[in-house]
Amino acid sequence: MTTALRDLIRNPNAAELELVARYGMLPEDARRERAFEAFAKGGLPHRRVEGWRWSDIKAALPVIETPPTITQTDIRVTDGALVFTFTPTGFTWPDTLPEGIRMLAKPEAQAFGASEDLPLGALAAALSGGGKKPATLMFEVTGTDLPRVHFRFSGAGEANFARIQFVLRPGAELDVSESYLGGAGFTACLVEYSLQEGARLSRTVCQGGGDAEVLAATASVQLDAAADYTQTTLAFGAKLARLETRLTHQGSGAKATLNAAYLCAAGRHADITTEVRHGATACTTRQLTKGAVLDGGRGVYQGKFFVPRNVGQQTDADMQHNALLLEEGAEVFAKPELEIYADDVECAHGNTSGALDANQLFYMRQRGISEAEARALLTEAFIAEALETAGDLEDVLREEARGWLAR
């Protein structure tokens, strides 16, 4: 079977051959096979694939190996948070869970219907599990006023794979956070959120990594009627880091907020990619992405709203991307898209890029502030709006951003 799947990949590199070998060491499972086959048909995405032309995973990952050790501390989460940790070799979880959250760690793979559209999500679904790690970590949420659920992806090793599923029952409420701290040469994670009628979820993502690491964090989100989903992301990039979200409104009156900020220094690449399908009437989406990039860094933003002719009527959606190129040699690539077939909608998008305002810098220098501090303060103020949706983690994310600016 592994030979047949290997043959699906055209001109496989050493990393792709390693992925085929890892698949071959896992228990046989028809659902796992379908997911891996969906990945293998194209292999690691590369620049000749439209959605990946600025984020060439295949070129960034010629081999899979343990990178140089980089120590990165986790973000501060609230006391009492339920912390789950995935490493290249294991998985840890809290001893007890409160009433209102039920967890099931399944050793077998589960079907992933979006495999064809999300190849690295399919890869995570196919290769998660083995040893002491669950193939699928499933959560059912029925309560409100629950402690935060926090996932940490860290630890030295060649590769780290995980798949997590959440189902929020009608009226349930939960805050979830994810930290991608680096340490593995290649990390691929798939997180799926299904919000039933009237459910509310706040998701906060903080990503960091070294210049020898590749990360693909994929989220698939489905919203039923009157569900409310808020996502806030802060990314510092890696050799290549792609944080992708596919969201579907499938019930009337659902609301989604997708905010993100990226800060990229030399040798770091951060890709924020989202696609929102308005598959029900009277749904609302708000999206704000802000970035700041130094010489040698690369920021990528790709956003798309798809509004079908009949079910997408009364859509209210707005998408904005603003970027700062802080130095010569910084790169930002942006592709905002609206694909609208309904006629009763309010949809807008905007995209800007430029440098810090010279007049503002001059004003601050005149008041005794050094140029470096003035640039840091203006950059922090610029991205701050995108982090306001993080709730009790807003200050934490701003501290992380402030630390990057200070360095």
C-alpha positions as CSV (number, residue, x, y, z in Angstrom):
1,M,0.0,0.0,0.0
2,T,2.8,2.5,0.8
3,T,4.4,1.8,-2.6
4,A,1.1,2.6,-4.4
5,L,0.6,5.8,-2.4
6,R,4.2,6.9,-2.9
7,D,3.7,6.5,-6.7
8,L,0.9,9.1,-6.5
9,I,3.4,11.8,-5.5
10,R,5.2,13.2,-8.6
11,N,9.0,13.4,-8.0
12,P,8.8,12.9,-4.2
13,N,11.5,14.6,-2.1
14,A,13.0,13.1,1.0
15,A,10.4,14.7,3.2
16,E,7.5,13.2,1.2
17,L,9.1,9.7,1.3
18,E,9.5,10.1,5.0
19,L,5.7,10.9,5.3
20,V,4.9,7.8,3.3
21,A,7.1,5.7,5.5
22,R,5.4,7.1,8.6
23,Y,2.0,6.3,7.2
24,G,3.1,2.8,6.5
25,M,4.0,2.2,10.2
26,L,0.5,3.1,11.4
27,P,-2.4,0.6,11.7
28,E,-4.3,0.0,8.5
29,D,-7.6,1.9,8.4
30,A,-9.8,2.8,5.4
31,R,-10.5,6.3,6.7
32,R,-6.8,6.9,7.3
33,E,-6.0,5.6,3.9
34,R,-8.5,8.0,2.2
35,A,-7.1,11.0,4.0
36,F,-3.5,10.1,3.1
37,E,-4.4,9.4,-0.5
38,A,-6.0,12.8,-0.8
39,F,-2.7,14.3,0.4
40,A,-0.6,12.0,-1.8
41,K,-2.3,12.9,-5.0
42,G,-0.7,16.3,-4.9
43,G,2.1,15.8,-2.3
44,L,3.4,18.7,-0.3
45,P,1.8,21.9,-1.8
46,H,4.2,24.1,-3.9
47,R,4.2,27.4,-5.7
48,R,2.6,25.9,-8.8
49,V,-0.6,25.4,-6.8
50,E,-2.6,28.7,-6.8
51,G,-3.4,28.8,-3.1
52,W,0.2,28.1,-2.2
53,R,2.2,30.2,-4.7
54,W,3.6,32.4,-1.9
55,S,4.0,29.5,0.6
56,D,5.9,26.7,-1.1
57,I,5.9,24.0,1.5
58,K,7.7,21.5,-0.7
59,A,10.6,23.8,-1.1
60,A,10.7,24.8,2.6
61,L,10.7,21.1,3.7
62,P,13.2,19.1,1.6
63,V,13.8,16.8,4.6
64,I,12.2,16.2,8.0
65,E,14.7,16.5,10.8
66,T,14.9,17.8,14.3
67,P,15.8,21.5,14.2
68,P,18.3,23.3,16.5
69,T,16.7,23.6,20.0
70,I,15.0,26.9,20.6
71,T,13.4,27.5,24.0
72,Q,10.1,29.3,23.8
73,T,7.8,29.7,26.8
74,D,4.1,29.3,26.6
75,I,1.7,32.2,26.9
76,R,0.1,33.0,30.2
77,V,-3.3,31.4,30.5
78,T,-5.9,31.8,33.2
79,D,-5.6,29.8,36.5
80,G,-7.5,26.6,36.3
81,A,-7.2,26.3,32.5
82,L,-7.3,22.7,31.2
83,V,-4.0,22.2,29.4
84,F,-3.4,19.5,26.8
85,T,0.1,19.0,25.4
86,F,1.1,17.4,22.1
87,T,4.8,16.6,21.5
88,P,6.5,14.6,18.8
89,T,6.6,11.6,21.1
90,G,3.6,11.9,23.4
91,F,0.5,13.5,24.7
92,T,-0.5,14.7,28.2
93,W,-3.9,15.8,29.5
94,P,-5.6,16.9,32.8
95,D,-6.4,14.3,35.4
96,T,-10.1,15.4,35.6
97,L,-12.5,17.4,33.5
98,P,-15.4,19.5,34.8
99,E,-19.0,18.7,34.2
100,G,-20.0,20.1,30.8
101,I,-16.9,18.8,28.9
102,R,-16.5,15.2,27.9
103,M,-13.4,14.0,26.2
104,L,-12.8,10.8,24.1
105,A,-9.4,9.9,22.9
106,K,-9.9,7.5,20.0
107,P,-7.0,5.4,18.7
108,E,-8.5,5.0,15.3
109,A,-8.7,7.7,12.6
110,Q,-11.9,9.4,11.7
111,A,-13.2,10.4,8.2
112,F,-12.3,13.9,7.0
113,G,-14.7,15.2,4.4
114,A,-12.6,18.2,3.4
115,S,-9.5,16.2,2.6
116,E,-9.4,17.2,-1.1
117,D,-9.6,20.9,-0.3
118,L,-7.2,20.9,2.7
119,P,-4.2,18.7,1.8
120,L,-2.2,19.4,5.0
121,G,-5.3,19.0,7.1
122,A,-5.8,15.6,5.4
123,L,-2.1,14.8,6.2
124,A,-2.6,15.6,9.9
125,A,-5.8,13.4,9.9
126,A,-3.8,10.5,8.3
127,L,-0.7,10.7,10.5
128,S,-2.0,11.6,13.9
129,G,-1.9,8.8,16.5
130,G,0.5,6.0,17.1
131,G,2.2,5.2,20.3
132,K,0.7,7.1,23.3
133,K,-1.0,9.7,21.1
134,P,-4.6,9.5,20.1
135,A,-5.5,9.5,16.4
136,T,-8.5,11.8,17.2
137,L,-9.1,13.7,20.3
138,M,-12.8,14.4,20.6
139,F,-14.6,16.8,22.8
140,E,-18.3,17.3,23.5
141,V,-19.2,20.6,25.2
142,T,-22.6,21.0,26.8
143,G,-22.0,23.6,29.6
144,T,-21.3,27.3,30.0
145,D,-19.0,29.1,32.4
146,L,-16.3,26.5,31.8
147,P,-12.6,26.8,32.3
148,R,-10.4,27.6,29.3
149,V,-9.2,24.7,27.2
150,H,-5.6,25.2,26.2
151,F,-3.6,23.2,23.7
152,R,0.2,23.3,23.6
153,F,2.2,22.0,20.6
154,S,5.9,21.9,21.5
155,G,8.9,19.6,22.1
156,A,12.0,18.7,20.2
157,G,11.6,16.1,17.4
158,E,11.3,15.5,13.7
159,A,7.5,15.8,13.4
160,N,4.4,16.5,15.4
161,F,0.9,15.5,14.2
162,A,-2.5,16.0,15.9
163,R,-6.2,16.0,15.2
164,I,-8.8,17.5,17.5
165,Q,-12.5,17.7,17.2
166,F,-15.0,19.8,19.1
167,V,-18.8,19.6,19.1
168,L,-20.6,22.4,21.0
169,R,-24.2,21.5,21.8
170,P,-26.9,24.1,21.6
171,G,-26.3,27.0,23.9
172,A,-22.8,25.8,25.0
173,E,-20.0,28.3,25.5
174,L,-16.2,27.7,25.6
175,D,-12.9,29.6,25.3
176,V,-10.1,27.7,23.6
177,S,-6.5,28.6,23.0
178,E,-3.7,27.0,21.0
179,S,0.1,27.7,21.3
180,Y,2.5,26.5,18.6
181,L,5.9,26.8,20.3
182,G,8.1,25.1,17.8
183,G,10.7,22.4,18.4
184,A,9.7,20.0,15.6
185,G,11.0,20.1,12.1
186,F,7.5,19.7,10.7
187,T,4.2,20.2,12.6
188,A,0.8,19.5,11.0
189,C,-2.4,20.0,13.1
190,L,-6.1,19.7,12.2
191,V,-8.7,21.3,14.6
192,E,-12.4,21.0,13.8
193,Y,-15.1,23.0,15.5
194,S,-18.8,22.4,15.1
195,L,-21.1,24.9,16.8
196,Q,-24.7,23.9,17.1
197,E,-27.6,26.4,17.4
198,G,-26.8,29.3,19.7
199,A,-23.4,28.0,20.8
200,R,-20.5,30.4,21.4
201,L,-16.7,29.7,21.0
202,S,-13.7,32.0,21.4
203,R,-10.5,30.6,19.8
204,T,-7.1,32.3,20.4
205,V,-4.0,31.1,18.5
206,C,-0.4,32.2,19.3
207,Q,2.3,30.8,16.9
208,G,6.1,31.0,17.1
209,G,8.9,28.9,15.7
210,G,12.5,28.9,14.5
211,D,13.9,29.5,11.0
212,A,14.4,25.8,10.5
213,E,10.8,24.7,11.2
214,V,7.6,24.3,9.0
215,L,4.1,24.5,10.5
216,A,0.7,23.9,9.0
217,A,-2.2,24.5,11.4
218,T,-5.5,23.9,9.8
219,A,-9.0,24.7,11.3
220,S,-12.3,23.6,9.9
221,V,-15.3,25.4,11.4
222,Q,-19.1,24.9,10.9
223,L,-21.7,27.2,12.4
224,D,-25.3,26.4,12.9
225,A,-28.1,29.0,13.3
226,A,-27.3,31.9,15.7
227,A,-23.9,30.4,16.6
228,D,-21.1,32.9,17.5
229,Y,-17.5,32.2,16.6
230,T,-14.6,34.5,17.4
231,Q,-11.0,33.8,16.4
232,T,-7.9,35.8,17.2
233,T,-4.5,34.9,15.9
234,L,-1.0,36.2,16.6
235,A,1.7,34.7,14.4
236,F,5.5,35.3,14.4
237,G,6.2,33.0,11.6
238,A,8.8,30.2,11.1
239,K,10.8,29.0,8.2
240,L,7.3,28.7,6.9
241,A,4.1,28.8,9.0
242,R,0.7,28.6,7.5
243,L,-2.4,29.1,9.7
244,E,-5.5,28.3,7.6
245,T,-9.2,28.5,8.5
246,R,-12.1,27.2,6.5
247,L,-15.4,28.4,7.9
248,T,-19.0,27.6,6.8
249,H,-22.1,29.4,7.9
250,Q,-24.7,26.6,7.7
251,G,-27.5,28.1,9.8
252,S,-29.2,31.5,9.6
253,G,-28.1,34.3,11.8
254,A,-24.6,32.9,12.5
255,K,-21.8,35.3,13.3
256,A,-18.0,34.9,12.8
257,T,-15.1,37.2,13.7
258,L,-11.7,36.3,12.2
259,N,-8.9,38.6,13.4
260,A,-5.2,38.1,13.0
261,A,-1.9,39.9,13.4
262,Y,1.5,38.7,12.1
263,L,5.0,40.0,12.9
264,C,7.8,38.6,10.8
265,A,11.6,39.2,11.3
266,A,14.4,38.0,9.0
267,G,14.0,34.4,8.0
268,R,10.4,34.1,9.2
269,H,7.4,33.5,6.9
270,A,3.8,33.7,8.2
271,D,0.8,32.9,6.0
272,I,-2.7,33.7,7.2
273,T,-5.3,32.1,4.9
274,T,-9.0,32.0,5.4
275,E,-12.1,31.1,3.4
276,V,-15.6,31.7,4.5
277,R,-18.7,30.2,2.8
278,H,-22.0,32.0,3.6
279,G,-24.2,28.9,3.2
280,A,-27.2,30.3,5.0
281,T,-29.2,33.5,5.1
282,A,-28.5,36.6,7.3
283,C,-25.1,35.6,8.5
284,T,-22.4,38.0,9.5
285,T,-18.6,37.9,9.1
286,R,-16.0,40.4,10.2
287,Q,-12.4,39.9,9.4
288,L,-9.4,42.2,10.2
289,T,-5.8,41.2,9.6
290,K,-2.8,43.4,10.3
291,G,0.9,42.7,9.8
292,A,4.4,44.1,10.2
293,V,7.4,42.7,8.5
294,L,11.2,43.4,8.7
295,D,13.9,43.0,6.1
296,G,14.1,39.3,5.2
297,G,10.7,38.5,6.5
298,R,7.6,37.5,4.5
299,G,3.9,38.0,5.3
300,V,1.1,36.3,3.3
301,Y,-2.6,37.0,3.6
302,Q,-5.2,35.2,1.5
303,G,-8.9,35.7,2.3
304,K,-12.0,34.8,0.4
305,F,-15.8,35.2,1.0
306,F,-18.0,33.0,-1.1
307,V,-21.7,33.9,-1.2
308,P,-24.0,31.5,-3.1
309,R,-27.0,32.9,-5.0
310,N,-29.9,31.6,-3.0
311,V,-28.9,30.6,0.5
312,G,-26.4,33.5,0.8
313,Q,-29.0,36.3,0.7
314,Q,-28.8,39.0,3.4
315,T,-25.1,38.3,4.0
316,D,-23.2,41.0,5.9
317,A,-19.4,40.6,5.5
318,D,-16.3,42.8,5.7
319,M,-12.7,41.9,5.1
320,Q,-9.7,44.2,5.8
321,H,-6.0,43.6,5.5
322,N,-3.4,46.2,6.4
323,A,0.4,45.7,6.4
324,L,3.5,47.6,7.4
325,L,6.8,47.1,5.6
326,L,9.1,48.3,8.3
327,E,12.3,48.0,6.3
328,E,13.6,47.7,2.8
329,G,13.6,44.0,1.8
330,A,10.4,43.2,3.7
331,E,7.8,41.2,1.6
332,V,4.0,41.2,1.9
333,F,1.7,39.3,-0.5
334,A,-2.0,39.7,-0.2
335,K,-5.0,38.3,-2.1
336,P,-8.4,39.3,-0.8
337,E,-11.4,37.9,-2.8
338,L,-15.1,38.3,-2.9
339,E,-17.1,35.7,-4.9
340,I,-20.7,36.8,-4.7
341,Y,-23.7,35.4,-6.6
342,A,-26.5,36.7,-4.3
343,D,-28.0,40.2,-4.9
344,D,-29.2,41.1,-1.4
345,V,-25.9,41.5,0.4
346,E,-23.5,44.0,2.0
347,C,-20.0,42.9,1.4
348,A,-16.7,44.8,1.3
349,H,-13.0,44.3,1.4
350,G,-9.9,46.4,1.6
351,N,-6.1,45.9,1.4
352,T,-3.3,48.4,2.1
353,S,0.4,48.2,2.6
354,G,3.0,50.9,3.4
355,A,5.6,52.2,5.8
356,L,5.3,53.9,9.2
357,D,4.1,57.5,9.0
358,A,7.1,59.8,8.9
359,N,5.2,62.6,10.5
360,Q,4.3,60.5,13.5
361,L,7.9,59.3,13.9
362,F,9.1,62.9,13.8
363,Y,6.5,64.0,16.3
364,M,7.6,61.3,18.8
365,R,11.3,62.0,18.2
366,Q,10.7,65.6,19.0
367,R,9.5,64.6,22.4
368,G,12.6,62.7,23.4
369,I,11.6,59.2,22.3
370,S,14.3,57.2,20.5
371,E,13.7,56.2,17.0
372,A,13.7,52.5,17.8
373,E,11.2,53.0,20.7
374,A,9.0,55.2,18.5
375,R,8.9,52.6,15.7
376,A,8.0,49.9,18.2
377,L,5.2,52.0,19.8
378,L,3.7,52.9,16.5
379,T,3.8,49.3,15.3
380,E,2.2,48.0,18.5
381,A,-0.6,50.6,18.1
382,F,-1.0,49.6,14.5
383,I,-1.6,45.8,15.2
384,A,-3.4,46.3,18.5
385,E,-6.9,46.6,16.9
386,A,-6.6,43.0,15.5
387,L,-6.0,41.6,19.0
388,E,-8.9,43.2,20.8
389,T,-11.2,40.2,20.2
390,A,-8.9,37.9,22.3
391,G,-10.9,38.6,25.5
392,D,-8.9,37.9,28.6
393,L,-5.9,37.0,26.5
394,E,-5.7,40.3,24.7
395,D,-3.1,41.7,27.2
396,V,-1.2,38.4,26.9
397,L,-1.0,38.7,23.2
398,R,0.0,42.3,23.4
399,E,2.8,41.3,25.8
400,E,4.1,38.8,23.3
401,A,4.0,41.3,20.5
402,R,5.7,43.9,22.7
403,G,8.5,41.4,23.4
404,W,9.0,40.8,19.7
405,L,9.2,44.6,19.1
406,A,11.7,45.0,21.9
407,R,14.0,42.4,20.4
